[in-house]
């Protein structure tokens, strides 16, 4: 998967999805946010706590399709970490 996005906008939408994901469940799908990137359909963030689910379409350019489960705390640190040039 390879996507290009505006970090600030993506993080705001990711935090919304992450607020639905449970933090103490042993099933990974309920602890993480699923990201699906498709060249044709764009990027979709999904999360559930088995009672409530959310799907958020994110503005991003997809250059390679893919999907992954993202752990909210670790992913937020990656996005907001200062980048050295």
MARDOMAR-97211 format. One record per residue: x, y, z of N, C-alpha, C, O in turn. Coordinates in steps of 0.001 Angstrom, whole numbers, padded with zeros to 6 digits, always signed. Atoms other than C-alpha are relative to their C-alpha. Example, Ala and Ser with C-alpha at 12.3 -4.5 7.8 and 13.67 -1.06 7.14 Angstrom:
REM residues 2
+000890-001190+000000+012300-004500+007800+000900+001200+000000+001936+001181+000665;-000820-001190-000060+013670-001060+007140-000770+001090+000730-000261+002198+000899;
***
This chain:
REM residues 85
+000849-001163+000000+000000+000000+000000+000899+001232+000000+001889+001308+000728;-000735-001266+000028+001263+003443-000854-001007+001122-000227-001703+001161-001241;+000935-001120+000101-000738+006602-000203+000720+001294+000361+001706+001295+001098;-000509-001339-000303-000023+010323-000071-001167+000805+000550-002230+000869-000067;+001078-000742-000627-002066+012487+002276+000553+001175+000781+001749+001252+001062;-000337-001132-000863-002064+015702+004263-000039-000503+001442-001121-000830+001931;-000036+000605-001329-000927+014517+007740-001016+000569+000988-001650-000190+001721;+000906-000626-000972-003011+017012+009731-001446-000447-000235-002142-000805+000714;+001366+000403+000316-006275+016181+007930-000202-001491+000230-001228-001909+000767;+000109+001444-000170-005598+012441+007920-000064-000362+001477-000872-001201+001875;-000031+000288-001434-004784+012418+011648-001324+000352+000667-001789-000380+001541;+001294-000390-000577-008008+014262+012493-001043-001080-000267-001789-001457+000638;+000971+001031+000340-010080+011653+010664+000368-001340+000620-000514-002111+001000;-000446+001240-000641-007974+008789+012029-000409-000016+001469-000848-001049+001973;+000373-000072-001419-008619+009972+015610-001487-000260+000197-001881-000856+001200;+001437+000267-000083-012371+009881+014955-000243-001499-000069-000990-002046+000743;+000154+001451+000132-012141+006264+013789+000571-000721+001217-000028-001678+001707;-000645+000637-001150-009777+005357+016644-000838+000136+001266-000741-000710+002155;+000830-000174-001196-012250+006691+019206-001067-001091+000107-001589-001345+001193;+000972+001090-000007-014613+003865+018198+000657-001318+000387+000044-002137+001073;-000700+001255-000265-012015+001078+018418+000212-000192+001499+000577+000745+002210;-000205+000303-001413-011828-000626+021795+001490-000128+000278+002240-000609-000571;-001422+000044-000314-008487-000379+023551+000401-001237+000801+001594-001504+000946;-000358+001129-000860-008681-003503+025732-000533-001336-000499-000598-002286+000281;+000513+001250+000538-010101-006198+023457+001151-000803-000590+002076-000230-001166;-001092+000830+000503-007908-009135+022501-000106-000284-001489+000852-000771-002091;+000150+000197+001440-009302-009324+018969+000537+001232-000718+000043+002339-000503;-000653-001155+000639-007095-007123+016752-000944+000915-000775-000747+002130-000785;+000898-000850+000787-009936-005905+014555-000744+000995+000880-001149+002055+000404;+000705-000911-000907-011573-004328+017628+000937+000965+000718+000474+001913+001352;-000983-000883-000645-008357-002702+018905+000643+000962-000980+001326+001901-000573;-000713-000745+001023-007211-001218+015628-000959+000692-000961-002169+000466-000948;+000737-000642+001083-008329+000949+012768+000457-000660-001293+001656-000744-001560;-000341+000622+001278-008474-000796+009399+000036+001086-001066-000871+001913-001167;-000112-000932+001119-007271+001203+006429+000004-000813-001287+000736-001795-001418;+000070+000634+001312-008161+000178+002891+000288+001078-001035-000403+002095-001097;-000379-000961+001036-006466+001986+000011-000206-000644-001360+000308-001730-001631;+000298+000496+001337-007724+001523-003537+000117+001161-000977-000433+002237-000741;-000203-001075+000982-006689+003539-006586-001313+000559-000517-001427+001760-000766;+001273-000430+000564-010261+003667-007828-000916+000630+001056-001569+001641+000796;+000936-000453-001030-012155+004141-004541+000603+000939+001034-000138+001557+001799;-000642-000870-000979-009598+006075-002482+000310-000723+001300+000486-001941+001307;-000384+000547-001298-008837+005544+001212-001210-000014+000924-001974+000949+000999;+001104+000174-000925-011304+004231+003766+000561-000444+001342+001343-001393+001409;-000353+000395-001359-010788+004078+007541-001229-000640+000626-002335-000112+000515;+001118+000702-000620-012941+001589+009450+000379-000432+001413+001515-000827+001673;-000207+000459-001370-013329+000778+013142-001342-000436+000576-002398+000026+000144;+001212+000458-000669-015825-001009+015364+000325-000408+001429+001465-000745+001747;-000136+000554-001346-016369-001936+018988-000992-001143+000172-001328-001503+001300;+000967+001093+000141-018787-004729+017950-001442+000447+000224-002369-000316-000048;+001348-000557-000105-021779-002520+018764-000182+001181-000945-001251+001364-001528;+000023-001181+000847-020943+000632+016828+001145-000117-000996+002245-000538-000638;-001044+000018+001011-019009+000866+013587+000055+001337-000718-000923+002085-000731;-000153-001257+000730-017653+003757+011542+000836-000258-001248+001762-001069-001238;-000766+000014+001251-016396+004191+007970+000207+001447-000407-000751+002213-000504;-000326-001373+000351-014627+007383+006977+000811-000006-001295+001850-000659-001387;-000758-000157+001245-013545+008264+003452+000982+001145+000196+000612+002221+000666;-001069-000971-000208-010230+010137+003488+000535+000469-001356+000743-000334-002265;-000600-000536+001214-008880+012443+000800+001488-000366-000017+002258+000083+000832;-001396+000408+000145-005613+010859-000329+000216-000527-001413-000717-000986-002072;-000368+000557+001298-003792+009851-003486+000580-001387+000226+001554-001542+000962;-000455+001379-000145-003350+006079-003742+000812-000379-001227+000315-000321-002351;-000825+000437+001121-000453+004872-005871+000205-001515+000015+000654-002083-000981;-000057+001459-000074-000513+001237-004665-001082-000484+000958-001137-000040+002105;+001095+000534-000807-003548-000683-003358+000525-000816+001179+001626-001365+001133;-000346+000833-001142-003488-002401+000021-000931+000253+001162-001772+001151+001120;+000770-000197-001224-005029-002753+003448+000819-000468+001182+001700-001318+001053;-000768+000301-001197-003749-002948+006993-000803+000364+001236-001733+001168+001171;+000544-000397-001291-004727-002789+010653+001017+000921+000661+002196+000581+000762;-000898-000987-000604-003267+000277+012364-000303+000142+001488-001435+000458+001853;+000196-000231-001434-002775+000422+016154-000043+001505+000264+000921+002204-000046;+000179-001453-000136-004075+003887+017111+001137+000749+000693+001608+001756+000163;-001021-000763-000730-001466+004944+019690+001319+000068-000760+001915+001139-000873;-001264+000012+000722+001571+003876+017693-000096+000799-001298+000837+001520-001653;+000145-000698+001276+000217+005251+014415-000038+001512+000202+000554+002250-000585;+000044-001441-000277-000546+008672+015927+001404+000543+000264+001724+001651-000169;-001371-000450-000266+003067+008908+017155+000804+000097-001290+001638+000991-001432;-000709-000030+001271+004342+008136+013663-000403+001237-000811+000448+001911-001391;+000496-001122+000803+002144+010785+012016+000470+001339+000563+000844+002223-000208;-000346-001298-000596+002953+013594+014481+001476+000148+000322+001906+001220+000749;-001434-000086-000296+006653+012771+014903+000671+001000-000920+000396+001006-002120;-000707-000948+000867+008901+015561+013643+000890-000738-000978+001542-001725-000634;-000809+000625+001045+010614+014686+010417+001248+000833-000245+001173+002053-000390;-001244-000710+000321+014243+015568+009808+000276-000155-001490+000015-001205-002076;-000284+000014+001435+015324+016437+006290+001400-000429-000284+001802-000495-001446;
***
